[in-house]
Amino acid sequence: MPTYVVRARTPQGKSSRKKVNANSPREARSTLQRQGLFVLDVKEAEKLSLKTDLDLGFLTPITVKDKALFSRQFSALVNAGVALVRGLGVMAEQCTNTKLKKALLDINSDVQQGMTLSEAMRSHPEAFDNLYVAMIQAGETGGVLDEVLNRLSKLLEDQARLNNQIKSALAYPVVVSIIAVAIFLGMVIFLIPVFEGIFQQLGGDLPAFTQIMVNLSEFLRTPQYGIGLFLIFIGIGFGFQQYYKTRVGRETIDRISLQLPLFGDLIRKTAVARFCRTFGSLSRSGVPILTALEIVRDTAGNQIIANAVDESRREVQGGGMLSLALQKEKVFPVLATQMINVGEETGELDKMLMKVADFYEDEVEQAVKAMTSVMEPLMIAVLGGMVGSILIAMYLPMFKIFDLVS
């Protein structure tokens, strides 16, 4: 008779693991249910022992795509009339992400014990953030949970698409930069010393530019200097990271990022699109405007944008209009604030926010294409310049070598 390892929870909420001898997983589950336990997971002991050492699924992060897929499938189950507990159980069984699966099992247990879905999700911030929980709570209150889940899936899919556009814009320059640096270092470290030996045998003074490259090659080939340079770069990166964690550092760096050529306009448009999409989804789901602004502030992704949203929230709390408050901060584009103003005056703010989000997402896509078209020749020129500098350093002494040979 096989042995099963069962993860269960007592009526008091304590988790426990038990080994049960049974003919099937169903029999093992039934045995513990008769003892008054709520079964979370059942696995065969032999299979579990083989996977325990190699299972690194807990290191896998919960991506936006994972949450979007869960939201869409769970929305279909809720719309079909499936009970929450059963629907969560089905979603947990077919979930491939270990972290999300564990969270869904715990949420399922909490819901079965009487907690609302939003309350249960709030205890798992690594899986469901404040935005997600607020929309779920609004859906539960209004009795439109399936519609809210569907909106969440659309929102998350749009966020994933926007993030992919940004990544695609950054991928090309990053990859080309890495290749250029690798080629440059390879030629400096391995090729320059070969020619240096030839130059020394023939005698004569090297040109200044060639001598600089030779000195750089010797510097990089010296272990203590190479290690020291590596540690300096690590220290700079660590210092930058620590500085960015402070409020002053975050504000300074984010303000500079908004003013960068090419990238600054892209960052601003991305932030506006994210703000309008998220705020519109929250408003459409019935989340109060002050709560929605607070959530959007925390998910802005840029401290300068977040400060502007926070100041606008204070203005709205005091009876002001959102569009006028955003316009006063001078962070959002004029077109966006004017369209939001029209939405407030017509009473269709959520629809206008979605239109603004669509517009600026298209703008981001066009900006990505334009930036890529500009970056391609620029990176090729940089790569050619780095390789060309090595070739020039090697060919400059050739004229003297010809004289020495003759």
Number of C-alpha atoms within 10 A of each C-alpha: 8 12 17 24 20 22 19 23 19 14 12 8 13 9 15 13 14 11 15 21 16 16 12 15 20 10 14 21 22 15 16 18 13 9 9 12 21 21 22 21 17 21 16 17 16 12 11 14 11 10 10 9 8 8 11 10 11 12 10 11 14 17 13 19 15 18 19 23 17 21 23 19 18 23 22 17 19 19 16 10 10 14 12 17 17 14 19 24 20 15 21 24 13 10 17 12 17 18 17 25 20 18 20 24 21 21 26 24 24 19 19 15 13 9 14 16 20 21 16 19 26 17 16 17 12 13 21 18 15 18 21 22 20 23 25 27 21 21 20 16 12 12 11 15 21 23 18 27 26 19 21 27 24 17 19 23 18 20 21 16 16 19 14 12 20 19 12 14 22 16 13 14 17 12 11 16 16 11 13 20 14 12 15 18 17 13 16 21 19 12 14 22 17 10 16 17 11 11 18 11 9 13 12 12 12 20 13 12 15 22 16 13 20 21 13 15 21 17 15 17 15 11 11 11 13 14 12 12 14 11 12 12 12 12 12 11 12 12 12 13 13 12 15 16 12 11 10 12 16 18 19 15 16 19 16 12 17 20 13 12 9 16 17 16 16 24 20 21 22 24 22 22 28 23 25 23 25 26 27 24 24 28 20 20 24 17 22 13 17 15 16 22 25 17 21 24 23 17 19 19 16 20 21 20 26 21 17 19 26 20 16 25 24 15 16 18 13 9 9 13 17 22 21 16 20 26 19 14 15 11 17 19 13 13 11 22 22 15 17 26 20 14 17 17 11 10 11 13 20 21 16 21 27 19 19 23 26 16 14 24 24 15 16 22 18 14 21 21 15 13 16 19 12 12 17 13 11 13 18 15 13 14 18 12 14 16 18 14 15 18 14 12 21 22 14 15 20 13 9 18 17 10 8 11 7 6
